[in-house]
Amino acid sequence: MSEAEATIREARVEEREAVFRLLLLAEPSAGALRWSLKNLSDTTFVLEQGGRLAGAATVRFRRDPCEIVELAVAEGTQGHGLGRLLVARLVEEARARGKREIFVGTRSTSVGNIIFYQKCGFRVHDVRPDYFWYYDEPAYEHGLLVRDMIVFRHDLSEG
Ligand SMILES: CC(C)(COP(=O)(O)OP(=O)(O)OC[C@H]1O[C@@H](n2cnc3c(N)ncnc32)[C@H](O)[C@@H]1OP(=O)(O)O)[C@@H](O)C(=O)NCCC(=O)NCCS
């Protein structure tokens, strides 16, 4: 299936449960995800492919800094350009809303995501030490304790 068949739009209320399940790929703590949806983001986008929910993202547009809060592509459809497509749409939306920059954060241990965001035009900007203090149990990735968040920035004045 090609990226051309994918459509991206704001999520409908009745999709809330399916979107929540998908976003658990990005934020595995259900409690933290619920809190984040209530307090950190204000807009949810879904990506559909062949009539199926294949991606979702939450963004904070109404308050600065503008930030992609969660982003996930369904496991069976990862690695086919959908994540890049979704990020490109969020970047376009932020520009259309007059934002000059957009941020996104990921675990310092998530090397794939670190590559992914740079491929999507973001550059390393900052570190939030101990951001993941709220995990109920210690989480490990590549044998490293998940602790810090790397923050990326996309300069929207650039093409
Ligand atoms: C991170 C995620 C959104 C990427 O989406 P995707 O559809 O798999 O990524 P794409 O296919 O659009 O990849 C775009 C580019 O990034 C690269 N990339 C993506 N994931 C990568 C990885 N794990 N390692 C190395 N490169 C990666 C791709 O190779 C591609 O590069 P190319 O265009 O030069 O070939 C997806 O893997 C995901 O949902 N992961 C689980 C949830 C998550 O971790 N979300 C982010 C939390 S901050």
Ligand as a Chemical Component Dictionary entry (heavy atoms), coordinates in Angstrom:
data_LIG
# 
_chem_comp.id                   LIG 
_chem_comp.type                 NON-POLYMER 
_chem_comp.pdbx_formal_charge   0 
_chem_comp.three_letter_code    LIG 
# 
loop_
_chem_comp_atom.comp_id 
_chem_comp_atom.atom_id 
_chem_comp_atom.alt_atom_id 
_chem_comp_atom.type_symbol 
_chem_comp_atom.charge 
_chem_comp_atom.model_Cartn_x 
_chem_comp_atom.model_Cartn_y 
_chem_comp_atom.model_Cartn_z 
_chem_comp_atom.pdbx_ordinal 
LIG C1  C1  C 0 8.526  6.415  15.476 1  
LIG C2  C2  C 0 7.460  6.073  14.430 2  
LIG C3  C3  C 0 6.313  7.074  14.547 3  
LIG C4  C4  C 0 8.075  6.170  13.009 4  
LIG O1  O1  O 0 7.071  5.944  12.056 5  
LIG P1  P1  P 0 7.352  5.070  10.730 6  
LIG O2  O2  O 0 6.164  5.139  9.876  7  
LIG O3  O3  O 0 7.806  3.734  11.158 8  
LIG O4  O4  O 0 8.597  5.865  10.097 9  
LIG P2  P2  P 0 8.850  6.178  8.546  10 
LIG O5  O5  O 0 8.689  4.909  7.787  11 
LIG O6  O6  O 0 7.997  7.317  8.134  12 
LIG O7  O7  O 0 10.374 6.599  8.587  13 
LIG C5  C5  C 0 10.865 7.849  8.138  14 
LIG C6  C6  C 0 12.381 7.785  8.135  15 
LIG O8  O8  O 0 12.856 7.544  9.464  16 
LIG C7  C7  C 0 13.634 6.346  9.495  17 
LIG N1  N1  N 0 13.296 5.590  10.693 18 
LIG C8  C8  C 0 12.072 5.398  11.240 19 
LIG N2  N2  N 0 12.168 4.589  12.318 20 
LIG C9  C9  C 0 13.482 4.257  12.419 21 
LIG C10 C10 C 0 14.212 3.420  13.314 22 
LIG N3  N3  N 0 13.604 2.776  14.328 23 
LIG N4  N4  N 0 15.535 3.319  13.139 24 
LIG C11 C11 C 0 16.182 3.966  12.129 25 
LIG N5  N5  N 0 15.544 4.770  11.241 26 
LIG C12 C12 C 0 14.204 4.900  11.392 27 
LIG C13 C13 C 0 13.172 5.553  8.293  28 
LIG O9  O9  O 0 14.198 4.651  7.869  29 
LIG C14 C14 C 0 12.909 6.645  7.291  30 
LIG O10 O10 O 0 14.143 7.087  6.713  31 
LIG P3  P3  P 0 14.329 7.136  5.118  32 
LIG O11 O11 O 0 13.192 7.971  4.600  33 
LIG O12 O12 O 0 15.676 7.721  4.914  34 
LIG O13 O13 O 0 14.201 5.731  4.673  35 
LIG C15 C15 C 0 6.945  4.614  14.617 36 
LIG O14 O14 O 0 8.027  3.724  14.552 37 
LIG C16 C16 C 0 6.194  4.386  15.909 38 
LIG O15 O15 O 0 5.000  4.642  15.981 39 
LIG N6  N6  N 0 6.874  3.853  16.959 40 
LIG C17 C17 C 0 6.226  3.491  18.218 41 
LIG C18 C18 C 0 5.704  4.718  18.977 42 
LIG C19 C19 C 0 6.791  5.712  19.239 43 
LIG O16 O16 O 0 7.886  5.373  19.662 44 
LIG N7  N7  N 0 6.437  6.976  18.984 45 
LIG C20 C20 C 0 7.336  8.084  19.178 46 
LIG C21 C21 C 0 7.331  8.487  20.583 47 
LIG S1  S1  S 0 8.102  10.035 20.765 48 
# 
loop_
_chem_comp_bond.comp_id 
_chem_comp_bond.atom_id_1 
_chem_comp_bond.atom_id_2 
_chem_comp_bond.value_order 
_chem_comp_bond.pdbx_ordinal 
LIG C1  C2  SING 1  
LIG C2  C3  SING 2  
LIG C2  C4  SING 3  
LIG C2  C15 SING 4  
LIG C4  O1  SING 5  
LIG O1  P1  SING 6  
LIG P1  O2  DOUB 7  
LIG P1  O3  SING 8  
LIG P1  O4  SING 9  
LIG O4  P2  SING 10 
LIG P2  O5  DOUB 11 
LIG P2  O6  SING 12 
LIG P2  O7  SING 13 
LIG O7  C5  SING 14 
LIG C5  C6  SING 15 
LIG C6  O8  SING 16 
LIG C6  C14 SING 17 
LIG O8  C7  SING 18 
LIG C7  N1  SING 19 
LIG C7  C13 SING 20 
LIG N1  C8  SING 21 
LIG N1  C12 SING 22 
LIG C8  N2  DOUB 23 
LIG N2  C9  SING 24 
LIG C9  C10 SING 25 
LIG C9  C12 DOUB 26 
LIG C10 N3  SING 27 
LIG C10 N4  DOUB 28 
LIG N4  C11 SING 29 
LIG C11 N5  DOUB 30 
LIG N5  C12 SING 31 
LIG C13 O9  SING 32 
LIG C13 C14 SING 33 
LIG C14 O10 SING 34 
LIG O10 P3  SING 35 
LIG P3  O11 DOUB 36 
LIG P3  O12 SING 37 
LIG P3  O13 SING 38 
LIG C15 O14 SING 39 
LIG C15 C16 SING 40 
LIG C16 O15 DOUB 41 
LIG C16 N6  SING 42 
LIG N6  C17 SING 43 
LIG C17 C18 SING 44 
LIG C18 C19 SING 45 
LIG C19 O16 DOUB 46 
LIG C19 N7  SING 47 
LIG N7  C20 SING 48 
LIG C20 C21 SING 49 
LIG C21 S1  SING 50 
# 
